[in-house]
C-alpha cells in the first residue's frame, strides 16, 4: 500500500505543483467534458472558476498584508493572542482541491453513491462534484494527523477513507430525509428532483428536534419573528457586511495603536494615523 501511495504522489506531483486554481481549471474542464458539455463551454467554466479562485487568493493576501502589522500591535497592546486566521471556505476549498487525494475521495464517493442507488438505499444522485471538498478536507485532516503520529500511510488512508464514507453516506441519507422540507420551502411538487447533499444541511435534523422542544416547552417564542433578512432590510447599509467590515478594520487599527499615541505630536502625523485607520476599515470592508 505504501508503495502505491508513493507512486501516486510522484505521478500527481507535477500537477499539484501548478497550484490550486490551475488544478481546478483542469479538473472542472475534464469533468464537464465527461458529462457531455461542449469543449468551449467546459473550458470557459474552468477558466472562470480559476480566475475566481485567483481573485480570492489575492484578496486574502491583501488582507494579510494590510492587517499583519496592526494585528501584531493589537496583540502587543492587549495581550490577546490571535494565532489563528479564519480565511473562510474559498481558500480552504482551493487548498483541498490542490490535493490529489481529493480526486481519490471523489472516486470513492461516486462508487458509494452508485452502490447505494443500486441497493435502493437512497433516491439521491449526488452531482455536487465541487463540494466533495467538504468530505475531502475531513479525510485529509485525519490522514495528516495519523501520518504525524506514527501510523503507517496505508492504515491512515484506510481510516481517512472510512471516515469520508461514513460522513458521505450520512449526508446522502440526510438529503433523502430533507427532500419533503425542500419541496415545502420551494413550493415544489413531490415529483421535483431537487434536494441537496450540502454539509450545511447535516445540522437540520438536530435543529428540527430543537424546534419541537421549543414548541413544547417555550410556545411563546413563536410570537416573535427573528428574521435576519427583515432586520437587514430595516437597518440597510448600516447592517451590511461592508459597514461591519469597515468598523471592524477601524477598531483593529485603533487597538493596534499605542495609547496614549506615542510619537504623534503634530497634525501631519495624526493625518497619517487616521489615514491608516480608515485604510484598514476600507480594506476590511472588501
ROVOFI-539651 format. One record per residue: residue in three letters; x, y, z of N, C-alpha, C, O in turn. Coordinates in pm, whole numbers, padded with zeros to 5 digits, always signed. Example, Ala and Ser with C-alpha at 12.3 -4.5 7.8 and 13.67 -1.06 7.14 Angstrom:
2
ala+01319-00569+00780+01230-00450+00780+01320-00330+00780+01424-00332+00846;ser+01285-00225+00708+01367-00106+00714+01290+00003+00787+01341+00114+00804;
// end
This chain:
286
unk+00082-00121+00000+00000+00000+00000+00086+00126+00000+00060+00221-00074;unk+00190+00126+00086+00278+00243+00093+00347+00269-00041+00369+00384-00078;unk+00382+00160-00113+00447+00175-00244+00352+00240-00344+00392+00327-00421;unk+00225+00199-00341+00124+00255-00431+00104+00403-00401+00094+00485-00493;unk+00098+00437-00271+00079+00576-00231+00197+00662-00278+00178+00773-00327;unk+00317+00609-00261+00437+00682-00303+00438+00703-00454+00475+00810-00502;unk+00396+00601-00529+00390+00611-00675+00287+00716-00717+00312+00795-00809;unk+00171+00716-00650+00067+00814-00681+00115+00956-00655+00088+01047-00732;unk+00188+00974-00544+00242+01106-00513+00337+01155-00622+00334+01272-00660;unk+00421+01064-00674+00516+01102-00778+00445+01136-00908+00483+01229-00979;unk+00339+01060-00940+00266+01083-01065+00191+01216-01063+00188+01287-01163;unk+00132+01249-00948+00048+01368-00940+00124+01494-00900+00071+01604-00910;unk+00250+01479-00855+00325+01595-00806+00338+01706-00911+00318+01822-00876;unk+00370+01675-01039+00381+01783-01138+00252+01864-01151+00256+01985-01173;unk+00137+01796-01138+00009+01867-01148-00014+01951-01023-00056+02066-01032;unk+00013+01893-00906-00010+01964-00780+00077+02088-00769+00037+02188-00710;unk+00197+02082-00827+00289+02196-00820+00239+02316-00900+00291+02426-00884;unk+00139+02296-00986+00085+02408-01064+00002+02503-00979-00019+02618-01017;unk-00046+02457-00864-00127+02543-00778-00275+02514-00791-00320+02458-00892;unk-00352+02552-00688-00494+02521-00681-00577+02571-00798-00652+02492-00855;unk-00569+02700-00837-00652+02750-00947-00632+02674-01078-00729+02643-01147;unk-00506+02645-01114-00479+02573-01239-00530+02430-01231-00582+02376-01328;unk-00515+02369-01114-00566+02233-01094-00718+02231-01113-00772+02141-01178;unk-00786+02331-01054-00931+02337-01067-00973+02363-01210-01076+02312-01255;unk-00895+02443-01283-00924+02467-01425-00923+02334-01501-01014+02306-01580;unk-00820+02254-01477-00807+02125-01546-00919+02030-01505-00983+01967-01589;unk-00942+02019-01373-01041+01924-01321-01181+01958-01370-01252+01870-01419;unk-01220+02086-01357-01356+02124-01396-01376+02106-01547-01482+02061-01590;unk-01275+02140-01625-01287+02124-01770-01304+01977-01808-01390+01943-01889;unk-01223+01891-01748-01230+01747-01778-01364+01689-01733-01426+01613-01807;unk-01408+01725-01611-01536+01674-01562-01652+01719-01650-01742+01640-01679;unk-01649+01845-01693-01755+01895-01780-01757+01819-01912-01864+01786-01964;unk-01640+01790-01967-01633+01713-02091-01688+01573-02073-01756+01520-02161;unk-01659+01512-01957-01710+01378-01928-01862+01375-01920-01924+01274-01951;unk-01922+01488-01879-02068+01496-01869-02131+01549-01998-02249+01583-02000;unk-02052+01555-02106-02108+01588-02236-02116+01735-02269-02181+01772-02367;unk-02051+01821-02193-02050+01965-02222-01955+01993-02337-01850+01929-02349;unk-01992+02089-02423-01905+02126-02534-01771+02177-02480-01765+02236-02372;unk-01663+02151-02557-01528+02188-02510-01517+02336-02479-01458+02374-02378;unk-01574+02421-02565-01563+02566-02543-01629+02607-02412-01574+02689-02338;unk-01747+02550-02385-01818+02583-02260-01746+02524-02139-01739+02586-02034;unk-01693+02402-02155-01620+02338-02045-01496+02420-02009-01469+02443-01892;unk-01422+02463-02112-01302+02543-02088-01338+02678-02029-01269+02729-01941;unk-01448+02737-02077-01493+02866-02023-01523+02856-01874-01482+02942-01796;unk-01594+02750-01834-01625+02730-01693-01500+02711-01609-01489+02765-01500;unk-01405+02632-01661-01280+02609-01589-01200+02736-01570-01147+02761-01462;unk-01192+02817-01676-01117+02943-01668-01182+03039-01570-01113+03103-01491;unk-01315+03051-01574-01386+03142-01483-01364+03103-01338-01340+03188-01253;unk-01372+02972-01309-01350+02927-01172-01207+02954-01129-01183+02998-01016;unk-01110+02929-01217-00969+02953-01184-00944+03101-01157-00870+03136-01066;unk-01008+03189-01237-00993+03333-01215-01054+03373-01081-00996+03453-01007;unk-01171+03316-01049-01237+03348-00922-01150+03305-00804-01135+03381-00707;unk-01094+03186-00810-01009+03137-00702-00882+03221-00690-00833+03245-00579;unk-00828+03264-00803-00710+03351-00800-00743+03484-00735-00664+03537-00657;unk-00862+03538-00768-00905+03664-00707-00923+03651-00557-00886+03741-00481;unk-00981+03539-00514-00999+03516-00371-00864+03510-00300-00846+03568-00193;unk-00769+03439-00362-00635+03431-00304-00569+03567-00295-00499+03597-00198;unk-00591+03651-00398-00532+03785-00398-00590+03870-00285-00518+03945-00220;unk-00722+03857-00263-00787+03934-00156-00736+03889-00020-00709+03972+00067;unk-00723+03757-00001-00671+03706+00126-00529+03757+00149-00494+03796+00260;unk-00447+03757+00042-00311+03809+00054-00310+03956+00089-00228+04002+00168;unk-00402+04032+00028-00411+04175+00057-00451+04199+00202-00395+04285+00269;unk-00548+04122+00251-00592+04137+00390-00479+04103+00487-00457+04175+00584;unk-00409+03994+00460-00298+03955+00548-00189+04062+00550-00134+04094+00655;unk-00158+04116+00431-00056+04219+00424-00096+04347+00494-00015+04412+00560;unk-00224+04385+00479-00272+04510+00537-00285+04502+00689-00262+04600+00759;unk-00322+04384+00740-00355+04374+00882-00243+04316+00967-00250+04323+01090;unk-00140+04258+00907-00038+04189+00986+00028+04280+01089+00041+04241+01205;unk+00069+04401+01048+00136+04492+01142+00042+04538+01252+00080+04540+01369;unk-00082+04574+01215-00179+04621+01315-00218+04511+01412-00233+04536+01531;unk-00233+04388+01361-00268+04277+01449-00153+04244+01545-00177+04208+01660;unk-00029+04258+01497+00086+04236+01585+00086+04339+01698+00112+04304+01813;unk+00058+04465+01665+00049+04569+01767-00071+04547+01858-00065+04573+01979;unk-00181+04498+01800-00302+04469+01877-00271+04365+01984-00311+04380+02099;unk-00199+04259+01945-00159+04155+02041-00067+04212+02147-00081+04181+02266;unk+00027+04296+02105+00122+04356+02198+00052+04447+02299+00088+04448+02417;unk-00047+04523+02253-00114+04620+02341-00217+04557+02432-00237+04602+02545;unk-00284+04452+02384-00394+04393+02461-00356+04263+02531-00421+04224+02628;unk-00252+04195+02482-00215+04065+02538-00297+03951+02483-00276+03836+02520;unk-00392+03982+02393-00476+03878+02332-00398+03812+02219-00345+03881+02131;unk-00390+03680+02220-00316+03607+02118-00408+03571+02002-00507+03499+02019;unk-00375+03622+01885-00453+03592+01765-00365+03511+01669-00313+03565+01571;unk-00351+03383+01697-00262+03300+01616-00337+03211+01517-00278+03124+01455;unk-00468+03234+01503-00548+03157+01408-00625+03255+01320-00686+03349+01370;unk-00623+03232+01190-00694+03317+01095-00806+03238+01030-00782+03132+00972;unk-00929+03288+01040-01042+03226+00972-01048+03284+00831-01094+03397+00812;unk-01003+03209+00733-00996+03260+00596-01123+03231+00517-01135+03273+00402;unk-01219+03159+00576-01342+03128+00505-01328+03003+00418-01223+02939+00414;unk-01438+02971+00349-01443+02844+00278-01363+02844+00148-01308+02741+00108;unk-01357+02959+00081-01297+02961-00053-01150+02918-00054-01113+02831-00133;unk-01063+02977+00031-00924+02930+00033-00912+02784+00076-00826+02711+00026;unk-01000+02741+00170-00996+02600+00212-01031+02507+00096-00970+02402+00078;unk-01131+02548+00016-01168+02467-00100-01054+02460-00200-01027+02355-00257;unk-00987+02574-00220-00874+02578-00314-00761+02487-00266-00704+02410-00344;unk-00730+02496-00137-00624+02412-00080-00660+02264-00092-00577+02182-00129;unk-00786+02232-00060-00829+02092-00063-00826+02035-00204-00779+01923-00225;unk-00875+02113-00301-00872+02066-00440-00730+02061-00495-00707+02004-00602;unk-00637+02121-00424-00497+02114-00464-00431+01983-00428-00315+01960-00461;unk-00505+01896-00359-00452+01765-00321-00508+01657-00413-00627+01654-00442;unk-00420+01569-00458-00464+01457-00542-00558+01365-00467-00638+01294-00529;unk-00550+01364-00334-00637+01277-00255-00783+01318-00268-00872+01236-00246;unk-00810+01444-00304-00949+01486-00325-01011+01409-00440-01129+01372-00434;unk-00935+01385-00546-00985+01305-00658-01011+01161-00614-01106+01098-00659;unk-00926+01111-00526-00944+00975-00473-01074+00967-00393-01154+00875-00412;unk-01096+01066-00303-01218+01066-00222-01342+01086-00310-01448+01031-00281;unk-01328+01165-00417-01438+01183-00511-01475+01051-00577-01593+01017-00586;unk-01375+00977-00623-01399+00847-00685-01467+00751-00588-01562+00682-00624;unk-01418+00748-00464-01477+00659-00362-01623+00693-00340-01707+00603-00333;unk-01656+00822-00329-01794+00861-00300-01885+00839-00421-02004+00811-00404;unk-01832+00851-00542-01912+00820-00660-01950+00672-00660-02064+00636-00690;unk-01853+00587-00626-01880+00442-00618-01982+00412-00509-02075+00334-00530;unk-01964+00474-00391-02056+00453-00279-02197+00496-00317-02294+00426-00288;unk-02210+00611-00383-02341+00662-00422-02410+00569-00522-02530+00541-00509;unk-02334+00519-00620-02390+00427-00719-02433+00297-00653-02539+00243-00685;unk-02353+00246-00561-02388+00123-00489-02515+00143-00407-02602+00056-00406;unk-02527+00258-00339-02647+00286-00261-02771+00295-00350-02878+00248-00312;unk-02756+00354-00468-02868+00362-00562-02906+00222-00612-03024+00190-00621;unk-02806+00140-00643-02832+00004-00692-02900-00081-00586-02984-00166-00618;unk-02864-00060-00459-02923-00136-00349-03052-00072-00298-03113-00121-00203;unk-03094+00039-00364-03216+00111-00326-03211+00161-00182-03312+00161-00111;unk-03093+00204-00139-03076+00261-00006-03088+00413-00008-03088+00477+00097;unk-03100+00471-00128-03116+00615-00142-03183+00645-00275-03179+00565-00368;unk-03246+00762-00282-03302+00811-00407-03220+00929-00460-03258+00991-00560;unk-03110+00958-00395-03030+01076-00428-02908+01040-00511-02830+00953-00473;unk-02893+01107-00624-02769+01101-00702-02695+01232-00677-02740+01338-00720;unk-02584+01224-00609-02509+01344-00571-02425+01392-00688-02323+01332-00722;unk-02468+01503-00750-02394+01560-00864-02318+01686-00823-02261+01754-00908;unk-02316+01716-00694-02244+01833-00645-02095+01797-00633-02044+01775-00523;unk-02028+01793-00747-01889+01747-00752-01797+01841-00674-01711+01795-00599;unk-01814+01971-00692-01721+02066-00631-01717+02052-00479-01610+02057-00419;unk-01834+02034-00418-01841+02032-00272-01794+01901-00210-01810+01879-00090;unk-01735+01813-00292-01670+01695-00233-01556+01739-00143-01507+01660-00062;unk-01513+01865-00158-01402+01913-00074-01442+01913+00073-01355+01903+00160;unk-01572+01923+00104-01617+01915+00243-01574+01782+00306-01523+01777+00417;unk-01596+01674+00231-01557+01542+00279-01406+01523+00271-01344+01465+00360;unk-01349+01574+00163-01206+01554+00142-01122+01619+00252-01024+01560+00298;unk-01160+01740+00294-01079+01806+00396-01087+01730+00528-00992+01730+00607;unk-01201+01664+00552-01213+01578+00670-01114+01462+00661-01040+01434+00756;unk-01113+01396+00545-01020+01286+00525-00875+01330+00529-00790+01260+00586;unk-00845+01445+00470-00708+01495+00468-00657+01528+00608-00542+01499+00641;unk-00744+01588+00690-00704+01621+00828-00678+01494+00909-00581+01487+00985;unk-00765+01395+00892-00747+01268+00963-00617+01200+00918-00540+01151+01000;unk-00595+01199+00787-00474+01136+00734-00348+01209+00781-00249+01146+00818;unk-00354+01342+00780-00238+01421+00827-00206+01391+00973-00090+01373+01010;unk-00311+01386+01056-00291+01359+01198-00234+01219+01219-00141+01200+01298;unk-00290+01121+01148-00243+00983+01163-00098+00968+01114-00017+00902+01178;unk-00068+01030+01000+00068+01021+00944+00172+01081+01037+00287+01037+01041;unk+00131+01183+01113+00225+01252+01203+00225+01196+01344+00286+01253+01435;unk+00155+01084+01363+00153+01021+01496+00187+00873+01487+00132+00791+01562;unk+00276+00840+01396+00331+00705+01391+00246+00601+01321+00281+00483+01324;unk+00136+00641+01259+00051+00544+01187+00104+00530+01045+00140+00629+00981;unk+00108+00408+00995+00158+00386+00859+00064+00452+00758-00054+00473+00787;unk+00117+00483+00640+00037+00552+00539-00083+00470+00494-00191+00523+00469;unk-00063+00338+00485-00174+00252+00444-00289+00254+00543-00405+00265+00504;unk-00256+00243+00672-00359+00244+00777-00425+00381+00786-00547+00390+00801;unk-00345+00487+00776-00401+00622+00785-00497+00648+00669-00600+00713+00687;unk-00463+00597+00550-00552+00613+00435-00681+00536+00455-00789+00585+00420;unk-00672+00416+00513-00792+00336+00540-00884+00409+00638-01005+00416+00617;unk-00826+00464+00745-00906+00535+00847-00972+00658+00785-01090+00685+00807;unk-00894+00734+00706-00947+00854+00643-01060+00819+00546-01162+00888+00540;unk-01040+00712+00469-01142+00669+00373-01270+00626+00445-01380+00660+00402;unk-01255+00552+00554-01372+00507+00631-01449+00627+00686-01572+00627+00684;unk-01377+00728+00734-01443+00847+00787-01518+00922+00678-01631+00967+00698;unk-01454+00936+00561-01518+01005+00448-01643+00930+00404-01747+00992+00378;unk-01635+00798+00394-01750+00718+00352-01863+00731+00454-01979+00745+00416;unk-01831+00725+00583-01933+00735+00688-02007+00868+00678-02130+00870+00675;unk-01933+00978+00674-01997+01109+00666-02070+01125+00533-02178+01184+00527;unk-02010+01072+00425-02074+01082+00294-02206+01009+00288-02303+01060+00231;unk-02212+00889+00345-02337+00812+00348-02442+00887+00430-02559+00892+00392;unk-02401+00944+00543-02494+01019+00627-02552+01139+00554-02671+01168+00566;unk-02469+01210+00478-02520+01330+00409-02612+01291+00293-02705+01366+00261;unk-02587+01176+00230-02677+01130+00124-02812+01090+00182-02917+01124+00127;unk-02809+01017+00294-02934+00979+00362-03008+01104+00409-03130+01112+00400;unk-02932+01200+00460-02993+01324+00507-03063+01399+00394-03168+01460+00414;unk-03005+01394+00273-03068+01461+00160-03202+01397+00126-03296+01465+00084;unk-03212+01263+00144-03341+01196+00125-03443+01244+00228-03558+01272+00195;unk-03399+01253+00353-03489+01293+00461-03535+01438+00446-03647+01472+00484;unk-03448+01523+00391-03479+01665+00379-03559+01697+00253-03604+01811+00237;unk-03577+01601+00165-03648+01625+00038-03786+01686+00059-03817+01784-00008;unk-03872+01633+00147-04004+01695+00168-03994+01839+00217-04076+01923+00180;unk-03894+01867+00300-03877+02004+00351-03841+02099+00238-03895+02210+00231;unk-03752+02057+00149-03716+02141+00034-03837+02162-00057-03858+02272-00107;unk-03917+02057-00077-04038+02070-00159-04131+02175-00099-04188+02257-00172;unk-04145+02173+00033-04234+02268+00100-04179+02411+00089-04254+02504+00060;unk-04050+02427+00113-03990+02561+00108-03995+02621-00033-04014+02741-00049;unk-03978+02536-00134-03975+02583-00273-04111+02577-00340-04126+02612-00457;unk-04212+02533-00263-04347+02516-00318-04343+02429-00444-04407+02459-00544;unk-04267+02321-00435-04247+02231-00548-04324+02102-00526-04344+02061-00412;unk-04367+02036-00633-04436+01907-00618-04339+01799-00571-04218+01814-00581;unk-04395+01691-00520-04311+01581-00470-04230+01516-00581-04129+01449-00555;unk-04274+01536-00706-04200+01479-00820-04075+01560-00855-03995+01517-00939;unk-04059+01675-00791-03940+01758-00817-03814+01682-00778-03811+01619-00672;unk-03710+01686-00860-03586+01613-00828-03496+01689-00731-03390+01639-00692;unk-03537+01809-00690-03447+01895-00613-03430+01849-00469-03528+01829-00398;unk-03307+01832-00429-03270+01817-00288-03126+01863-00278-03072+01914-00376;unk-03061+01847-00165-02923+01893-00152-02846+01802-00058-02896+01758+00046;unk-02721+01773-00096-02632+01696-00010-02530+01786+00059-02433+01738+00117;unk-02554+01917+00054-02458+02010+00114-02443+01981+00263-02541+01950+00332;unk-02319+01993+00312-02291+01958+00451-02364+02049+00550-02390+02008+00663;unk-02398+02172+00508-02470+02262+00599-02600+02201+00648-02641+02224+00762;unk-02664+02122+00561-02795+02067+00596-02786+01946+00689-02888+01892+00731;unk-02663+01905+00720-02647+01795+00816-02696+01837+00955-02729+01751+01037;unk-02701+01968+00980-02747+02014+01111-02900+02023+01118-02955+02040+01227;unk-02968+02011+01005-03113+02029+01004-03190+01932+01094-03281+01976+01165;unk-03158+01802+01096-03231+01712+01186-03220+01756+01332-03318+01748+01407;unk-03102+01801+01373-03084+01849+01511-03169+01972+01535-03235+01985+01639;unk-03169+02065+01438-03248+02188+01451-03396+02156+01459-03470+02218+01535;unk-03441+02058+01380-03583+02021+01381-03623+01962+01516-03734+01987+01564;unk-03535+01884+01577-03562+01830+01711-03570+01943+01813-03660+01946+01897;unk-03474+02037+01806-03475+02152+01897-03601+02235+01878-03657+02287+01974;unk-03646+02248+01752-03768+02324+01724-03888+02262+01793-03972+02333+01849;unk-03897+02129+01790-04008+02060+01857-04001+02080+02009-04104+02097+02075;unk-03879+02079+02063-03861+02101+02208-03905+02242+02246-03974+02260+02346;unk-03865+02341+02166-03902+02480+02194-04054+02499+02182-04114+02572+02261;unk-04115+02432+02082-04260+02441+02065-04333+02389+02188-04437+02442+02227;unk-04279+02283+02248-04346+02219+02362-04324+02296+02492-04418+02317+02569;unk-04199+02339+02516-04166+02398+02646-04161+02551+02643-04172+02615+02748;unk-04144+02611+02525-04140+02757+02515-04231+02804+02401-04183+02863+02304;unk-04361+02778+02411-04451+02810+02299-04458+02960+02268-04491+02998+02156;unk-04427+03043+02366-04434+03188+02345-04332+03240+02246-04348+03350+02192;unk-04226+03163+02221-04122+03210+02130-04174+03227+01987-04121+03307+01910;unk-04278+03150+01952-04331+03158+01816-04397+03292+01787-04424+03325+01671;unk-04424+03370+01892-04486+03501+01871-04388+03603+01816-04427+03707+01763;unk-04259+03573+01830-04156+03668+01787-04090+03618+01659-04055+03500+01646;unk-04075+03708+01565-04018+03673+01436-03874+03724+01428-03851+03841+01399;unk-03779+03635+01454-03638+03673+01446-03589+03648+01303-03521+03549+01275;unk-03625+03737+01215-03593+03722+01073-03475+03813+01039-03490+03935+01035;unk-03359+03753+01013-03239+03831+00984-03255+03912+00856-03204+04024+00846;unk-03327+03856+00758-03345+03927+00631-03425+04056+00651-03390+04160+00596;unk-03534+04047+00731-03615+04166+00756-03537+04269+00836-03548+04389+00811;unk-03458+04221+00933-03378+04313+01014-03276+04387+00927-03258+04508+00941;unk-03210+04314+00837-03113+04377+00748-03180+04477+00655-03122+04580+00621;unk-03303+04446+00614-03376+04538+00526-03408+04668+00597-03402+04776+00537;unk-03442+04659+00727-03474+04779+00803-03348+04861+00832-03349+04984+00821;unk-03241+04793+00868-03117+04864+00901-03049+04916+00776-02988+05023+00779;unk-03059+04842+00666-02998+04885+00542-02848+04870+00542-02794+04771+00592;unk-02780+04969+00486-02635+04964+00472-02564+04948+00605-02459+04884+00612;unk-02622+05005+00712-02556+05006+00843-02548+04866+00904-02476+04846+01002;unk-02621+04773+00849-02612+04635+00897-02546+04543+00796-02541+04422+00816;unk-02495+04601+00687-02435+04520+00582-02295+04475+00619-02233+04530+00710;unk-02246+04374+00547-02111+04323+00573-02005+04428+00541-01896+04426+00597;unk-02038+04520+00448-01943+04624+00413-01918+04718+00531-01804+04751+00564;unk-02028+04762+00595-02015+04855+00707-01953+04786+00828-01869+04843+00898;unk-01995+04661+00853-01939+04585+00966-01789+04566+00946-01711+04583+01041;unk-01747+04532+00824-01605+04518+00795-01531+04650+00812-01419+04653+00863;unk-01594+04759+00768-01533+04892+00780-01508+04927+00926-01400+04973+00962;unk-01609+04905+01011-01596+04935+01154-01493+04843+01218-01412+04888+01300;unk-01496+04715+01182-01401+04619+01239-01257+04658+01207-01169+04650+01293;unk-01233+04700+01082-01099+04743+01043-01052+04863+01122-00936+04869+01163;unk-01141+04960+01144-01105+05079+01221-01075+05042+01366-00980+05093+01425;unk-01157+04952+01424-01136+04910+01563-01001+04842+01578-00928+04868+01674;unk-00965+04755+01483-00835+04688+01489-00723+04791+01478-00621+04781+01547;unk-00742+04891+01391-00643+04996+01378-00627+05076+01506-00516+05108+01547;unk-00741+05109+01570-00738+05184+01695-00667+05105+01805-00581+05158+01875;unk-00705+04978+01819-00648+04897+01926-00505+04853+01895-00432+04808+01983;unk-00465+04867+01769-00328+04836+01733-00236+04956+01741-00118+04948+01706;unk-00291+05069+01788-00211+05190+01805-00183+05210+01953-00276+05201+02033;unk-00060+05237+01992-00029+05259+02134-00115+05370+02193-00142+05470+02126;unk-00156+05354+02318-00238+05456+02384-00179+05487+02522-00163+05397+02604;unk-00146+05617+02548-00163+05729+02457-00074+05718+02334+00030+05652+02339;unk-00114+05781+02225-00042+05767+02099+00097+05827+02113+00113+05947+02136;unk+00198+05739+02098+00336+05785+02114+00390+05832+01980+00370+05767+01878;unk+00458+05944+01982+00524+05994+01862+00433+06069+01769+00477+06111+01662;unk+00304+06088+01806+00213+06165+01722+00197+06302+01785+00113+06322+01873;unk+00277+06395+01741+00281+06525+01807+00231+06637+01719+00209+06748+01768;unk+00212+06614+01591+00166+06722+01504+00056+06672+01412+00029+06552+01405;unk-00005+06765+01341-00120+06733+01256-00083+06637+01145-00163+06551+01107;unk+00038+06650+01092+00079+06563+00981+00084+06418+01024+00039+06329+00951;unk+00140+06393+01143+00146+06255+01194+00008+06201+01226-00023+06085+01199;unk-00076+06288+01284-00213+06247+01312-00285+06210+01182-00363+06114+01177;unk-00258+06288+01079-00321+06261+00950-00283+06122+00899-00368+06050+00846;unk-00156+06084+00916-00110+05952+00873-00176+05842+00955-00214+05737+00900;unk-00190+05865+01087-00252+05765+01173-00398+05744+01135-00444+05630+01121;unk-00471+05854+01118-00613+05844+01082-00629+05781+00944-00720+05701+00921;unk-00539+05817+00852-00542+05756+00720-00524+05604+00730-00590+05528+00660;unk-00433+05562+00819-00411+05418+00838-00534+05348+00891-00569+05239+00846;unk-00602+05413+00989-00725+05354+01043-00831+05338+00934-00890+05231+00919;unk-00853+05445+00858-00956+05443+00754-00920+05343+00643-01008+05277+00588;unk-00792+05333+00610-00749+05238+00507-00776+05094+00550-00820+05011+00470;unk-00750+05065+00679-00780+04931+00731-00930+04904+00725-00972+04794+00690;unk-01010+05006+00759-01154+04991+00754-01203+04961+00613-01286+04872+00593;unk-01153+05036+00516-01194+05015+00377-01147+04879+00325-01219+04812+00251;unk-01027+04838+00366-00975+04706+00325-01060+04594+00383-01092+04497+00314;unk-01096+04607+00512-01179+04504+00577-01318+04500+00515-01382+04395+00515;unk-01365+04613+00464-01496+04618+00401-01504+04544+00269-01612+04514+00220;unk-01387+04514+00213-01384+04439+00087-01445+04300+00106-01451+04222+00011;
// end
